[in-house]
């Protein structure tokens, strides 16, 4: 009899604990039923599709509209300007090289990808492959004359000297100056990756973290931290993009300062206009990240909100 009573108590007590995991009891004694697994999955999916998909892409598309002017411009950098820029900036002393991708075959491009991807990410096979794929895609775009890049690990600028974005050489030199001419700007560059991770964390928390019901208090340090991120996901996602905005803006300003010694007043004015249009894409990305996280969080919580018992 005693054994049966203990066993019955254990079973019923275990069932009660299991059931309690699906219930929320607030500080004022109210009880809520959590959303089931399928409703939660549907909520997360809908939040991701609308917030991170439709909303974010729409904002980014609007911000990219000025790029049409960039790709249709006839801004040409004189052939002798590149050497003049290296001399004027005194960046040749740092070992900086400007690579003309017009003269590089695809084997050379693969070799450049290998050099550019030498960092801790290579220790993770899957992440290493993804990184090399992204770098290769970016350099291929640059080879086609549609972009330009400063490759930080190798201290090289890669671009097509006959492409549609030749003016980007001034901006890319600005990135090099940020790295080698200023402690604060160098710190700003290094902060880009960890702050971007903050944006990613805020976006993921917005989707996967449930909003607390009224009167429900966070339990433990981790729950308190993620609750704070959840409640401020839009602001934190935008904040994570601030170092990118600042560093990109400074690169353009420093590049324009170099251009004063190379370009005519008319060309310099055109360069400033093109830089402003290019910067709008970064601004749109930052705003899109913040708004999309907020909307994704709202939709997820609206669909999978706990129901009051």
Secondary structure, DSSP 8 states (H G I E B T S, - for coil): -HHHHHHHHHHHHHHHHHHHTTEEE-TTS-EEE---HHHHHHHHHHHIIIIIIIIHHHHHHHHTTTHHHHHT------TTHHHHHHHHHTGGGGT-EEEEGGG--HHHHHHHHHHHT-SGGGGSHHHHHHHHHHHHHHHHHHHTTS--EEETTTTEEEE-TTSTTTTHHHHHHHHHHHHHS-HHHHHHHHHHHHHHHHHHHHHHHHHHS----TT----HHHHHHHHHHHHTHHHHHHHTTHHHHHHHHHHHHHHHHHHTTTS-HHHHHHHHHHHHHHHHHHHHHHHHHHHHHHHHHHHHHHHS--EE-
